[in-house]
Amino acid sequence: MSIVAILPQNDYSEELKAVLQPLLPEDALWRDPADGLEGLRGRKLLFAVALDRGGCNLSYYRMLSVLRLGDGLLEGCLAVVVVTGVGELYTKDVARDMVLAANLAGCAFLGRPLVEATGSLRNFQVQAQIHGTDEPTAFRIALAELAGRLLDWEPLPPPRRVLALHASARATSNTLALWELVKSSLPEEVAVQEVCLQNGTLADCIGCTYTTCLHFGQGGGCFYGGPMVDEVFPAVRDCDALVMLCANYNDALAANLTAFVNRLTALFRQSRFYDKRLYGLIVSGYSGGDLIARQLISGLNMNKSFYLPPRFCMLETANEKGSLVKLPGIAERGAAFAARMMSGE
């Protein structure tokens, strides 16, 4: 089955199409989302969005609205994303908004599903140096690699080893209460490991040079060492699915969870995580769970290459201690989430 390229129209979209078309299979189909997104279930999709000078694309925003309202619209789809800009901003912001909306509509995404190009193409300087070429050529190489991975992708088997990471206190955490509901519905044969990143034991990344990070990563370690290397790295290597347990207090990932994402770079230098699923259980005291979901997408799916299964996150709102388990239908939703984790999607 070939790729369907979805191209919201504006003054810059045909230029993007001209770059993409020679890199896609001859039988690739092109779809203007203004004509509707029906009939795409089970297809491999390439979302291609060209931003204008204001970092916008009005046709894209209309498509975004359709996706946000389209529960099940993209059921069984697998996708990647290409975003280009005239300026230097908003390419990744637009991409992760769309990935979250499409994902909640039933679409899965490859690990590292995004190729973005700012107007100057300065974000391709390093890749150009690696390939010994110029930035436009490095951009086309990245596009060809992304399209090739999409065409060659085969479904993952159901996970058998699940790693749950959190930074919460068990006695008071609604987030851990939600995880207990999900975990209790996982099959007995699934091995579950939980790691708590609490008590300030996890130092954040200091931004070593590429060669230093690569050196330590090739040895399975990191400059800092400590619990991240001794406990967390081996657990990540061994798992089939990573579940991030995220309490949303200030519309941002907790500091230790952020440090985990940053420190994971050393392990990422050693190997990619394309065959590991990413899930998120996000509990907000008031609102803003979607902001945390976007951070997980950009940090772990787009950057660190974890596969994003359909409807990867469960978003709930619970403030007072113990209130999560009292939410109407919460046990059923937790069981349904566990079933999706085991479905092999």
N, C-alpha and C positions, 0 to 999 in steps of 0.2 A: 504494500500500500504506500503510495507516494505522499509527499508533504502537501498540506494546504497552507499557503501563505496568506495571512490576513493583514491587509494593508489599509489602514484608515487614510483617507485622501486629504491632502492639502497641497500647498504650492511646492513642497519639498519631497513628496512621497514618490514621484516618478523617478527622481534622482536616486533614491534609495532602492527602488525596484531595479533600476539599471545596474546597480552594483550587485544585487543579490541574484538576479535571474541567471547569469552564467554559472553560478556556483550551486544552483539547485538542479535536481533531476529534470530532464526535458518534460516529463509528464506532471510536474508540479502544477497545482491549481492555484489560481489567485482569487481571493475573495475580498470584496469591498464590504466591510461590516455594515455599511448603510443598507445593503441588500438583505441583511439578516444573518443570524448566526445559527439558524436551524440546520439540521441534517449533518452536523459535524461530529456526532457522537462516535467514539472509537477511532478517531483519526489522529494522525500526527500533525501538529500545528506549528507554524512559525509565525509569531506575532511580530510585525515589522512596523515600527512607529517612528515617523520623522517629525521632529519638533520644529516649530517656527522660531523666530527671533525672540519671542517672549517665553520660550520654553513650553509652549502649548501646542495642542493639536485638537481642534474642536471636534473633529470626527472621532478621534480617540476617546474624548470624554463622553460622547454619546454612546460609544461602544462600552466604556467602563460602566455606565449606568445600566446598560442591558445585562452585562455580566453580573453586576451586584444584585440584580433582580431575578437572575436566571438560574435558580436552584435546579441542578441536574442538566443544565443546558449543554455542558461539555463533558458529560459522563463518559468515562473511558478514554478520554483524550490524553495525549502526552504532548508537551509543548516546550518550545524554547522561545527566546525573545531577542530582538534586535532593536535598539533605540539609537537614533542619531540626533544630534543637536546642531544648531547654528552657533550657539554660545557654549559656555563651559559648564553650565549648571543644568540640573533637573533631569538628566537622562536616567540616572539610577532611581531617583524618586518616582518618576513615571513608571519605570519598570516594576518596582516592587509593589506599587499600588495595583497594577494590572495583574501581577502574579497572584496576589492575595485574592482578588476578586474572581479570577478564573479558577483558582484552586478551590474556592468555596463553591463554585459552580460545577465541580467534579473533575477538574483537569489536574493531572500530575505534571511535574516539571523535572527535567533532568537535573543532576547536580551541575553547578556552574552553567545555568541555562541562558545567561545574558552575555551578549556582546554589545557594548555601548561605544559610541564614538562621539566625542565632543567636537565642536566646530574646528578647533585647531589640530585635532588628532594627537595632542600632546600626551593623552593617556595611553598612546601606543608607542611611546619613545623606547621604553624598556624592551618590549617585544620586538621592536624593529632592530634594536641592538643585538638581541639574542639570535634573530634570524639573519642578521647581516644585510638588512634591507632598509627601505624607507617606511614611514608611517602608513601611507595608503596601502602598500603591499602587505604590511603586517595586519592591517585591518581585514583585508580580503582573506588572508591565511586563517585568521581567527573565525571568520564567517564560514569558510569551507570546513574547518574542523568541527564547528558546532553543528552544521547541517549533516555532516557525516556521522556524528555520534547519534543524532536524532534518527537517522535512517537505520542505523545498525542496532539500536537499542532493543533488548529483549526483556520481557517482564521478569521481575525479581521473584524468587520463591518467598513464601510466608516467613516472617522472622521467627527465629528460634532462640535468640539471645537478645534480651532487651536491657538496656542501660537507662536508668532514670537519674537525672542530676537535679539537685535542688540546693537552696541556701536558706531553708526555712526551719523554724522551730516546730517540732512535731506536736507539742502540746497545744499550740494555738493556731496552727496553720490550716486555713480553709483549702489552700492549694494541695497540701498533702492529703487532706480528707478526700479531695476529688481523685487524686492518684490512687488512693486505697479502693475507691469504687471501681475505677478502671482496672486496676491490677487484679481485683478479686474475680473479674470476668475473663481474665486471660486463661488459656488452657494450662493444665497442670504441667504439661511437658515443656512449656516455655520457661527457660531459665531467666530469672529477673535479678538484676543487681542494682542496688541503690547506692549512690554516693552523695554525701552531704558536703557542700563546699562552704562551710560556715566557719565562724570564729577567726576570720582574718588570716587564715593559714595559706591562702592562695595569692601570691604576689602577682601583680599584673605584668604584662609584657613591657619591656623597656625599649623595644624597637632595635634589636640587634641588626647588624648589616645582613644582607642576603646570604653572604658566604658563611658568616658565623652561625646564623639560624640553620642553614643547610647542613653545616658540619655537625651540630648537635642533633639535628633531626635525623640524620642518617644513622646515628648511633642510638636512635630511639629515645633521645633525651631533649633537654632544653638547658640554656645557660643557668637558669635559676634552680633547676632540680626540684626537690621537695615532693609534696603530695601529688602535684600535677604529673610528675614523671613516674613516681613510684606506684600510684594507684589509678589515676585518671587515664593516662595514656594507654596502659594495658587494657583497661575496661573499654575504651573507645575502639581499640584495635579488634577486640574480641566480639563486639556487639554487632547485631544485624540491624537494630533499630535504636535510635537515641531519642529519649523522651525528656524534653526540657520542662521542668516544673517551675512555672514563673508566677510569682506573686507580684501584681502590679500595684505599687504604692505611689510612684511618682512618674508614671508614663514612661518608664525606662526599665531595662533589665537590671536586676540586682547587681551590685558591684562585683561579687564573686562569680556570677554567671557571665558577666561581661569579660572578666579576667580569663575565664575558661575559654571563651571564644577567641580572645586575643592570643593566649598562650598556645592554642591548638595549631597555630601556624607552624610550629616546629615539627609536629607530627605530620601536618599536611605537606611539608616539604619532602617527606619521605614517601608518602603514598596518598592517593586520592581516595575519597569516600563515596564514589559514585554508587556503590552497591549497598550503602547503609541508608536506611530511611530516617527522616527527621519528623518528630511529632512534638507538639506543644500543648501543654495544659496550662491555661492562663486564667487566673482569677483576679478580678479587679475589685477594689473596694467601692468604686463609684462608676467609672467608665474608662475607656481608652485601651481596652484589651487588644484592639486591632493595631494599635501602635507597637505593642510588644510583638505581635505576630509579624509585623513588617521587619522588625529588628532581627527576629529569628531567620526570616527569609533572606535578608541581605547579608547577615553575618555567617550563617551556616549553610544555606542553600546556594546563594549566588557566589559567596566568597570561598567557603570551605568545601563545597562540592557534594553535600549530602543530598540524596534524592528526596524530592518533595512529593509524598503521596497525595491523592485527592483528599481534600478536607483534612489537612494535616493537623489542624488545631481545634481544640475545644475551648470556647470562650464563655466564661461564667462571671456573674457579679454576685459577690457575697462580702459583706463588711464585718459584721459582728462575729466573734468567735463561735464556731459551731453552726453558723447559719447556712453554710453550703449544703449540708446534708438534708436540710429542711426545704430546699428549693423544690417546687413541684416537678415531678418527672426526672429528677436528677439521676436516680439509680438507673433508669431506663436509658438515659442519654449516655451515661458512663459505660453501660454494657454495650450499647451500639457502637461507641467509639472503640472499645476493645475488639469488637467483631470486625470493624474496618481494618484495624491493625493486623488482624490475622487473615484478611481476605486475599492477600497476595497481590494487591493492586500496587 
